[in-house]
Amino acid sequence: MGNNPKILDIFKEFTTTSKYFFITYFEQKNHQNNIYSENLRNVIGYSPEEIEKLPEKFYSLVHEEDYNSVKKYLTDLEINKSINNSEISYRILSKNGIDIWLKELTKIIRDAQGLISSKQSLLIDITSIRNNELLLDKNISALKELNAAKDKFISIITHDLRAPFTTLLGFSEILLNEKDLTDDEKNEYIKYIYDASKTQLNLINCLLDWSRLQTGRIKIEPTRLNVKSIIGTAIAPLTGDAVRKNIDVKIDIPADLNITADERLINQAILNLTSNAIKFTPEGKEVHIFSQRFKEGLIEIVVKDEGLGISEENQSKLFKIDQKFVLAGTDGEKGSGLGLTLMKEIVEKHGGHVWFYSKEGEGSEFHFTVPEAKNLVLIVEDEPPVQELYKKVISQHLKNMEVKTVLNGYEAISLLKDFIPTLIITDHDMPLMNGIQLIEALYKRESNRTIPVIVVSAKLNDEISRTYSKLGVKKILQKPIDPDKLIEFIQECLY
C-alpha cells in the first residue's frame, strides 16, 4: 500500500465508518503488545484502554457459550506451526450488554522456529448476517414441518374421502339388486347411506372452508354482533339433536355483550363446538354455553359439556391437521375430525385464541376469545361545553364506549355516510337544522332506522314530544340533563 496519503485516507475512512476493526498483536522482548484500530469503540463500545485492563484483553468479552471453542482456536494457532491464515466466528458481549457476532480473519507471521512473532486480525460485525441465517434456518425448519404435516394431512383426507363410498356403494348395490328386502331393511340401509353422505358432506365443507381460510380466499367481513343473538342463531340447527338425546342446552349470556366478527364464520365456530358438546354428552346431561368480558377489548365464549372428556394422550392431537382424532359420539354419531381445526382457524383469523380443559369421563370445556365491539355514540350538540359534559358522564359510567361529536345536523349527516353509530344523542334546539329535521333526514336511509336516538331539549313541550314519537323516538330528556337519567336511557337503548 506504500505511503500514498490518498490511499491511507481512504483506508482510514473505511475502517472508521464500517463494522470492521483491526487488532494487531506482536511480540516485543517477550511481551505481547496490542494495537487496536480506531473503529474498535464504534463496533463494541469499549476503548483500547478499557480492553487492555481486562484479564484476557479482548478475549475476556467472548460469550461464555463460545469461550471454549475460541480458546481451542487460539491454542491451535500456537501449536500448529503450519497455520498462517485462519478464521473463526463467535459472540462477544458489547459494552451496552448486547451480544455481537464477529468473524475474525487472522494473518500470522512466524519466526524461524515457527513461533508467532505477530499476527493481525480483521474483525467484522456479522450480527445482522448471523441473525438472518438463524431466522432462515428457523423458517426452513418450520416449512419442512409444515410440508410433512401437509403430506400426512393429504394421506388422512384421501383415506377419509374414500372410506364412506364403501358404505354408499355397498348398500346402494343391495337396494338395487335385492328384490326381497323388507321395508324395515330398506329403511335401515337408506339410513346408513344418509348418515354416510351427511358425514362426507360435513367433511368436504370443513375441508373447503379450512382451505379457503388458509389461502385467504375467504374474505373476513367483521360486523357488530350481539353475542346472545349470534349464539342463539348458531345453535338453532342443533335443537333436534339435543331433544333426541334429552340434553338440556343452557345459555347464560349477558344481553350487553357485543363482538366484532364475520357473522357466517363465527356462527360456524360456535356451531362446531356446540355440535361436538352434544355429540359427546350422554342422554339426560347438560351443555352449558356462557360468555363474559375476558379482558380489555376481548369477549370470552365458553362451551362446557358433561360428556366423555378427552384423554391426555389425545389432547395433544386436537387442532392439528396431521393428527387423526375422531371419536364416535355417545349415540354413535360420527364426525369429520376437522371441526375443531376449522374452529381454531376461524378464531385466530379474528385475532382471538382458543384453549380447553378436559378430563376423561368428566367432560370438556372449550374457551375462545373474539374482539369486543365498541359502542359508537354520536353526540350532535352545538355547545362544546355541553359536548364535554356528555362525554364525561358517559366515560365515567359506561365502559367500552367510543364517542364522536359534531356541532350540527349537517355535520352529522355528512359523517353518517361513512360512520354507523350505535346510538345518537342530539339536541333539539340547533341552528340550521333542528333535531326533528335531522331525524327525518337520517331516516331517509332505511339502514339508519334501527339506530336508537335520544333527544335533549330545553324547550320541551307536548307538540315536540308528539312529533318525535311519530318518528319513533321515545327517549327525550329535558335540559339541563340528569346524568343518571341519561345513563339509564343509554343502557335501555343499547341493552
C-alpha positions as MATLAB code, in Angstrom:
seq = 'MGNNPKILDIFKEFTTTSKYFFITYFEQKNHQNNIYSENLRNVIGYSPEEIEKLPEKFYSLVHEEDYNSVKKYLTDLEINKSINNSEISYRILSKNGIDIWLKELTKIIRDAQGLISSKQSLLIDITSIRNNELLLDKNISALKELNAAKDKFISIITHDLRAPFTTLLGFSEILLNEKDLTDDEKNEYIKYIYDASKTQLNLINCLLDWSRLQTGRIKIEPTRLNVKSIIGTAIAPLTGDAVRKNIDVKIDIPADLNITADERLINQAILNLTSNAIKFTPEGKEVHIFSQRFKEGLIEIVVKDEGLGISEENQSKLFKIDQKFVLAGTDGEKGSGLGLTLMKEIVEKHGGHVWFYSKEGEGSEFHFTVPEAKNLVLIVEDEPPVQELYKKVISQHLKNMEVKTVLNGYEAISLLKDFIPTLIITDHDMPLMNGIQLIEALYKRESNRTIPVIVVSAKLNDEISRTYSKLGVKKILQKPIDPDKLIEFIQECLY';
ca = [
       0.000    0.000    0.000;
       3.065    2.196    0.497;
       2.772    5.684    1.950;
       0.307    7.119   -0.557;
      -1.608    9.674    1.589;
      -4.755    9.371   -0.518;
      -4.877    5.595   -0.119;
      -4.211    5.917    3.617;
      -7.067    8.438    3.965;
      -9.488    6.121    2.125;
      -8.396    3.183    4.305;
      -8.838    5.241    7.486;
     -12.317    6.395    6.432;
     -13.315    2.828    5.590;
     -12.243    1.438    8.969;
     -13.872    4.243   10.970;
     -17.274    4.191    9.260;
     -17.823    0.465    8.749;
     -18.429   -2.544   11.003;
     -14.776   -3.544   10.808;
     -11.852   -3.081   13.193;
      -8.320   -4.430   13.414;
      -6.280   -5.835   16.281;
      -2.542   -6.275   15.745;
      -0.568   -8.450   18.183;
       3.226   -8.619   18.170;
       5.928   -9.935   20.491;
       8.478   -7.448   21.774;
      11.029   -8.502   24.381;
       8.843  -11.446   25.490;
       5.921   -9.112   25.953;
       2.803   -9.090   23.816;
       1.729   -5.675   22.596;
      -1.679   -4.998   21.132;
      -2.664   -2.231   18.757;
      -6.345   -1.534   18.082;
      -7.772    0.368   15.137;
      -9.849    3.483   15.752;
     -13.160    1.799   14.881;
     -12.993   -0.535   17.897;
     -15.132    1.729   20.077;
     -17.751    2.229   17.298;
     -18.310   -1.514   16.973;
     -18.140   -2.858   20.532;
     -18.364    0.250   22.716;
     -15.069   -0.264   24.556;
     -11.938    1.868   24.214;
      -8.472    0.257   23.751;
      -7.564    1.366   27.296;
     -10.598   -0.478   28.725;
      -9.782   -3.623   26.736;
      -6.173   -3.649   27.990;
      -7.343   -3.669   31.626;
      -9.319   -6.910   31.163;
      -7.702  -10.212   32.338;
      -7.580  -11.758   28.872;
      -7.683   -8.491   26.976;
     -10.133   -8.591   24.066;
     -10.980  -12.278   24.575;
     -12.432  -11.543   28.015;
     -15.503  -10.314   26.109;
     -16.170  -13.663   24.412;
     -19.606  -15.121   25.156;
     -19.429  -17.924   27.708;
     -21.032  -20.396   25.291;
     -18.346  -19.678   22.685;
     -15.382  -19.299   25.043;
     -14.108  -22.907   24.850;
     -14.183  -23.005   21.060;
     -12.318  -19.664   20.847;
      -9.752  -20.866   23.392;
      -9.184  -24.040   21.357;
      -8.861  -21.943   18.175;
      -6.137  -19.773   19.732;
      -4.321  -22.818   21.130;
      -4.327  -24.477   17.691;
      -2.732  -21.345   16.197;
       0.088  -21.600   18.732;
       0.696  -25.339   18.362;
       0.180  -25.874   14.626;
       3.116  -24.079   13.043;
       1.767  -24.629    9.523;
      -1.205  -22.295   10.044;
      -0.616  -18.816    8.656;
      -4.177  -17.801    7.861;
      -7.291  -18.737    9.765;
     -10.801  -17.604   10.661;
     -13.474  -18.147   13.329;
     -16.923  -16.741   14.211;
     -18.065  -16.137   17.787;
     -20.075  -13.823   20.006;
     -18.875  -11.121   22.341;
     -20.739   -9.040   24.888;
     -20.584   -5.369   23.896;
     -20.387   -2.574   26.429;
     -24.134   -1.890   26.184;
     -24.869   -5.517   27.084;
     -25.851   -6.695   23.591;
     -24.410   -9.850   22.022;
     -22.441   -9.118   18.832;
     -21.418  -11.784   16.341;
     -17.901  -11.300   14.987;
     -15.953  -13.028   12.248;
     -12.215  -12.939   12.979;
      -9.857  -13.296    9.992;
      -6.271  -13.768   11.164;
      -2.953  -13.320    9.293;
       0.043  -14.843   11.155;
       3.779  -14.129   10.818;
       6.157  -16.674   12.367;
       9.841  -16.578   13.202;
      12.460  -19.112   12.076;
      11.356  -21.557   14.775;
       7.690  -21.303   13.639;
       6.634  -19.340   16.689;
       4.195  -16.451   16.280;
       6.037  -13.149   16.111;
       3.000  -11.110   15.136;
      -0.498  -11.515   13.891;
      -3.167   -9.183   12.620;
      -6.865   -9.882   12.957;
      -9.609   -8.247   10.962;
     -12.847   -8.471   12.980;
     -16.157   -7.966   11.182;
     -19.513   -7.383   12.836;
     -21.715  -10.066   11.244;
     -24.597   -9.818   13.734;
     -27.244   -8.933   11.153;
     -25.996  -11.641    8.772;
     -25.955  -14.238   11.557;
     -29.433  -13.265   12.750;
     -30.734  -13.572    9.200;
     -29.114  -17.002    8.914;
     -30.739  -18.138   12.162;
     -34.103  -16.782   11.022;
     -33.684  -18.505    7.672;
     -32.822  -21.801    9.390;
     -35.871  -21.426   11.621;
     -38.120  -20.718    8.633;
     -36.687  -23.672    6.714;
     -37.356  -25.969    9.688;
     -40.895  -24.622   10.014;
     -41.534  -25.126    6.300;
     -40.185  -28.686    6.464;
     -42.511  -29.437    9.383;
     -45.424  -27.822    7.545;
     -44.672  -29.813    4.410;
     -44.516  -33.052    6.391;
     -47.788  -32.152    8.115;
     -49.343  -31.381    4.727;
     -48.291  -34.762    3.328;
     -49.724  -36.559    6.349;
     -52.902  -34.476    6.156;
     -53.372  -35.342    2.486;
     -52.917  -39.010    3.348;
     -55.555  -38.791    6.091;
     -58.011  -36.813    3.953;
     -57.549  -39.165    0.989;
     -58.500  -42.077    3.227;
     -61.454  -40.197    4.748;
     -62.782  -39.100    1.366;
     -62.638  -42.648    0.063;
     -63.884  -44.578    3.105;
     -67.618  -43.589    3.061;
     -68.006  -44.805   -0.517;
     -67.733  -48.380    0.709;
     -70.939  -47.816    2.658;
     -72.614  -45.770   -0.063;
     -71.872  -48.191   -2.882;
     -72.381  -51.336   -0.814;
     -75.852  -50.536    0.469;
     -76.870  -48.895   -2.823;
     -75.966  -52.122   -4.616;
     -78.044  -54.174   -2.156;
     -81.042  -51.882   -2.634;
     -80.722  -52.128   -6.421;
     -80.231  -55.884   -6.662;
     -82.070  -57.422   -3.720;
     -85.768  -57.563   -4.597;
     -86.971  -59.343   -1.451;
     -85.924  -56.763    1.108;
     -88.476  -55.813    3.726;
     -89.430  -52.174    4.265;
     -87.569  -52.188    7.572;
     -84.409  -53.444    5.873;
     -84.715  -50.851    3.109;
     -85.169  -48.055    5.656;
     -82.177  -49.303    7.619;
     -79.943  -49.352    4.538;
     -81.182  -45.932    3.412;
     -80.330  -44.589    6.874;
     -76.783  -45.963    6.525;
     -76.477  -44.203    3.165;
     -77.915  -40.976    4.576;
     -75.568  -40.954    7.579;
     -72.512  -41.685    5.417;
     -73.492  -38.950    2.951;
     -74.060  -36.450    5.757;
     -70.657  -37.230    7.281;
     -68.994  -36.934    3.890;
     -70.634  -33.594    3.128;
     -69.598  -32.233    6.525;
     -66.001  -33.315    5.903;
     -65.921  -31.674    2.470;
     -67.464  -28.426    3.753;
     -64.979  -28.232    6.642;
     -62.105  -29.017    4.302;
     -63.139  -26.352    1.791;
     -63.627  -23.681    4.469;
     -60.315  -24.538    6.129;
     -58.519  -24.415    2.772;
     -60.075  -21.065    1.865;
     -59.074  -19.575    5.217;
     -55.507  -20.859    4.778;
     -55.178  -19.350    1.308;
     -57.051  -16.123    2.076;
     -59.830  -16.875   -0.392;
     -62.456  -16.249    2.282;
     -62.727  -12.538    2.946;
     -63.462  -11.868    6.605;
     -66.112   -9.141    6.848;
     -66.488   -8.228   10.526;
     -69.691   -6.568   11.707;
     -71.134   -5.711   15.106;
     -72.863   -8.814   16.516;
     -74.719   -9.377   19.758;
     -73.238  -12.458   21.463;
     -76.534  -13.752   22.857;
     -78.238  -13.363   19.498;
     -75.452  -14.958   17.417;
     -75.208  -17.964   19.749;
     -78.971  -18.491   19.587;
     -78.832  -18.398   15.793;
     -75.753  -20.659   15.605;
     -77.131  -23.494   17.735;
     -80.704  -23.426   16.364;
     -79.943  -26.219   13.810;
     -78.809  -28.439   16.703;
     -82.120  -28.289   18.582;
     -83.317  -31.594   17.123;
     -80.108  -33.409   18.118;
     -80.349  -32.057   21.673;
     -84.032  -33.033   22.002;
     -83.413  -36.573   20.703;
     -80.718  -37.095   23.350;
     -82.677  -35.264   26.075;
     -79.763  -32.868   26.531;
     -80.502  -29.503   28.126;
     -78.529  -26.740   26.379;
     -78.285  -23.852   28.835;
     -77.311  -20.394   27.601;
     -76.085  -17.812   30.088;
     -75.140  -14.718   28.096;
     -75.472  -11.099   29.300;
     -77.507   -9.033   26.851;
     -74.896   -6.266   26.688;
     -72.044   -8.286   25.149;
     -71.231   -7.466   21.534;
     -68.406   -8.645   19.307;
     -66.826   -7.619   16.032;
     -66.757  -10.703   13.816;
     -67.726  -12.210   10.482;
     -71.239  -13.484   11.151;
     -71.060  -16.628    8.995;
     -67.627  -17.714   10.205;
     -68.166  -17.104   13.915;
     -71.537  -18.854   13.574;
     -69.665  -21.855   12.148;
     -67.155  -21.853   15.035;
     -69.935  -21.846   17.659;
     -71.885  -24.496   15.749;
     -68.859  -26.805   15.571;
     -68.117  -26.521   19.289;
     -71.731  -26.991   20.374;
     -72.260  -29.874   17.955;
     -69.261  -31.656   19.487;
     -70.555  -30.980   23.007;
     -73.946  -32.523   22.188;
     -72.341  -35.391   20.289;
     -70.119  -36.475   23.184;
     -72.610  -35.863   26.007;
     -74.743  -38.785   27.261;
     -78.528  -38.589   27.333;
     -80.062  -36.539   30.122;
     -76.931  -34.436   30.748;
     -76.305  -30.715   30.147;
     -74.367  -28.484   27.778;
     -73.665  -25.021   29.146;
     -72.767  -22.030   26.936;
     -71.721  -18.838   28.671;
     -69.821  -15.666   27.908;
     -68.155  -12.773   29.689;
     -65.658   -9.976   29.204;
     -62.254  -11.649   29.214;
     -60.029   -8.587   29.371;
     -59.876   -5.188   27.743;
     -61.208   -5.451   24.204;
     -61.987   -9.200   24.235;
     -65.089  -11.319   24.849;
     -64.706  -14.916   26.044;
     -67.170  -17.588   24.898;
     -67.224  -20.982   26.648;
     -68.924  -24.235   25.646;
     -68.928  -26.733   28.518;
     -70.316  -30.280   28.487;
     -70.748  -33.236   30.845;
     -69.586  -35.687   28.222;
     -66.891  -38.263   27.579;
     -63.931  -35.948   28.022;
     -60.617  -36.312   26.217;
     -57.733  -38.447   27.411;
     -54.355  -36.789   27.993;
     -52.920  -38.825   25.121;
     -55.492  -37.484   22.669;
     -55.472  -33.888   23.904;
     -52.207  -33.251   22.070;
     -53.869  -34.306   18.799;
     -56.516  -31.593   18.866;
     -56.338  -28.754   16.305;
     -53.588  -30.497   14.292;
     -54.238  -31.275   10.661;
     -51.674  -34.089   10.632;
     -53.157  -35.901   13.644;
     -56.171  -38.111   13.065;
     -58.522  -37.851   16.030;
     -62.135  -38.889   15.575;
     -64.360  -40.361   18.277;
     -67.857  -41.715   17.905;
     -70.491  -39.804   19.872;
     -72.419  -41.264   22.799;
     -75.198  -42.205   20.373;
     -72.853  -43.425   17.640;
     -72.622  -40.012   15.925;
     -69.736  -39.572   13.521;
     -67.675  -36.505   12.742;
     -65.201  -35.241   10.166;
     -62.311  -34.731   12.598;
     -61.816  -31.252   11.108;
     -64.421  -29.315   13.093;
     -62.094  -28.172   15.874;
     -59.275  -27.381   13.436;
     -61.621  -25.174   11.423;
     -62.971  -23.532   14.582;
     -59.455  -22.651   15.760;
     -58.545  -21.250   12.353;
     -61.668  -19.046   12.354;
     -60.993  -17.709   15.856;
     -57.340  -16.937   15.126;
     -58.259  -15.151   11.896;
     -60.346  -12.844   14.101;
     -57.367  -12.192   16.391;
     -58.638  -14.454   19.178;
     -57.252  -17.514   20.975;
     -58.566  -20.998   21.783;
     -57.868  -23.184   24.820;
     -59.625  -26.038   26.605;
     -59.848  -28.112   29.775;
     -60.870  -31.739   29.670;
     -60.781  -34.852   31.806;
     -61.721  -38.278   30.578;
     -65.130  -39.293   31.894;
     -65.895  -35.836   33.306;
     -66.454  -33.670   30.237;
     -64.747  -30.789   28.443;
     -64.936  -27.039   28.238;
     -63.655  -25.076   25.272;
     -62.864  -21.370   25.532;
     -62.227  -18.849   22.805;
     -61.950  -15.082   22.577;
     -63.245  -12.617   19.996;
     -62.713   -8.832   19.798;
     -65.359   -6.880   21.662;
     -67.380   -4.394   19.600;
     -67.218   -0.859   20.852;
     -70.408    1.142   21.238;
     -70.114    4.155   18.957;
     -72.053    7.139   20.294;
     -72.569   10.228   18.119;
     -73.309   13.458   20.013;
     -74.920   16.256   17.973;
     -74.644   19.401   20.085;
     -73.755   22.988   19.121;
     -72.280   23.924   22.505;
     -68.789   22.425   23.093;
     -69.044   22.603   26.926;
     -72.238   20.527   26.769;
     -70.488   18.049   24.446;
     -67.724   17.648   27.038;
     -70.282   17.167   29.806;
     -71.969   14.308   27.928;
     -68.602   12.692   27.146;
     -67.549   12.919   30.797;
     -70.807   11.377   32.048;
     -70.564    8.521   29.536;
     -66.880    7.768   30.242;
     -67.472    7.699   33.998;
     -70.426    5.288   33.924;
     -70.090    3.172   30.778;
     -67.057    1.231   29.591;
     -66.135    0.353   26.032;
     -67.753    3.469   24.595;
     -66.287    5.484   21.741;
     -67.763    8.973   21.462;
     -67.756   11.240   18.402;
     -69.076   14.799   18.451;
     -70.370   17.198   15.782;
     -71.712   20.724   16.102;
     -74.828   20.486   13.912;
     -77.115   18.232   11.918;
     -75.372   18.862    8.591;
     -72.060   17.595   10.010;
     -73.894   14.577   11.420;
     -75.493   13.668    8.069;
     -72.141   14.037    6.303;
     -70.434   11.823    8.905;
     -73.125    9.155    8.696;
     -72.212    8.426    5.075;
     -69.142    6.508    6.318;
     -69.899    6.009   10.012;
     -72.724    3.980   11.574;
     -73.115    4.796   15.275;
     -74.669    2.527   17.858;
     -76.577    5.472   19.321;
     -77.230    9.149   18.544;
     -77.698   11.801   21.226;
     -78.927   15.039   19.646;
     -80.034   18.429   20.853;
     -83.412   19.595   19.543;
     -82.628   23.313   19.531;
     -79.871   23.698   16.934;
     -79.325   26.344   14.243;
     -79.761   25.449   10.555;
     -81.260   22.011   11.291;
     -83.151   21.097   14.460;
     -83.427   17.604   15.922;
     -86.663   16.748   14.075;
     -85.185   17.725   10.700;
     -82.038   15.722   11.494;
     -84.008   12.551   12.269;
     -86.176   12.978    9.159;
     -83.009   13.266    7.044;
     -81.412   10.383    8.909;
     -84.381    8.044    8.395;
     -84.471    8.581    4.648;
     -81.921    5.762    4.549;
     -83.629    2.537    5.593;
     -80.452    1.198    7.245;
     -80.426    4.155    9.660;
     -83.908    3.488   11.025;
     -82.573    0.950   13.506;
     -80.197    3.461   15.162;
     -81.692    4.489   18.522;
     -81.899    8.241   19.181;
     -82.004   10.201   22.436;
     -83.220   13.796   22.082;
     -82.287   16.543   24.543;
     -84.293   19.791   24.591;
     -84.502   22.959   26.710;
     -87.885   23.857   25.138;
     -89.719   20.584   25.563;
     -93.497   20.647   25.101;
     -96.286   18.226   24.166;
     -96.210   19.098   20.472;
     -92.457   18.459   20.180;
     -92.831   15.190   22.104;
     -95.657   14.018   19.803;
     -93.649   14.845   16.692;
     -90.690   12.830   17.916;
     -92.978    9.981   18.974;
     -94.395    9.774   15.431;
     -90.809    9.491   14.147;
     -90.210    6.586   16.526;
     -88.129    8.485   19.117;
     -89.205    7.574   22.657;
     -86.269    8.863   24.688;
     -86.452   12.636   25.307;
     -84.588   14.453   28.083;
     -85.203   17.949   29.461;
     -82.203   20.296   29.698;
     -80.256   20.593   31.920;
     -79.915   16.837   31.873;
     -79.964   14.467   34.805;
     -76.729   12.417   34.336;
     -78.294    9.306   35.908;
     -81.294    9.560   33.579;
     -79.019    9.932   30.556;
     -77.099    6.786   31.501;
     -80.380    4.940   32.118;
     -81.659    5.924   28.659;
     -78.385    4.885   27.006;
     -78.471    1.483   28.692;
     -82.104    0.955   27.672;
     -81.281    1.846   24.057;
     -78.213   -0.377   23.829;
     -79.015   -3.317   26.064;
];
